[in-house]
Amino acid sequence: MMRAILAIAAATMAAVSFAHAQQTTIPGVGMRDPNAPIEWSADKFDADANSKSATYTGNVLIKQGDVRIHADTVHVNIVNGKPDKIRANGHVVVDAPSGTATGDSGVYDVNPRIVTLYGRVVLTKDKNVMRGPVLTVNLITGVASLVGKQGQPGRVQGLIVPASQKPEAGQNP
């Protein structure tokens, strides 16, 4: 039983490494060193050998290199000894030097390497902001899409501030 729990925990940590294997241009996604060690912390960790899943709950923080992922809960499904799907729920925040992406929830489909954020998705970089209900990023191609939900109300909005309008360091906006 302990061996199965350790295998699930190891597979969970490996999933984050795969999630950041490709660098993209979307704020909050991608990293400079995908081989950096992965650190996890949470208030609680549960592994279920029968369902081959693991759940981190309470102030979950995942760090790898200069990328940090925060969420209330992270649930990992394991298939054939490898992570298949990682679900983050509640106050999902991805911080990276390239910017920040937030959403109500997120799913990482490991095999196709696709990350999707749902809910009130907000991308920020400096004073630039984009909003929409659904963000999908293909980590292999780097192609991203911010769209309104199909069949439901929701539009994509953005504010891009030209560099000439950004305040200089030390100046108040």
Buried (B, 14 or more C-beta within 10 A) or exposed (E): EEEBBEBBBBBBBBBBBBBBEBBBEBBBBBBEEBEBEBEBEBEEBEBEBEEBBBBBBEBBBBBBBEBBBBBBBBBBBBEEEEBBBBBBBBBBBBBBEBBBBBBBBBBBBBEEBBBBBBBEBBBBBEEBBBBBBBBBBBBEEBEBEBBBEEEEEBEBEEEEBEEEEEEEEEEEE
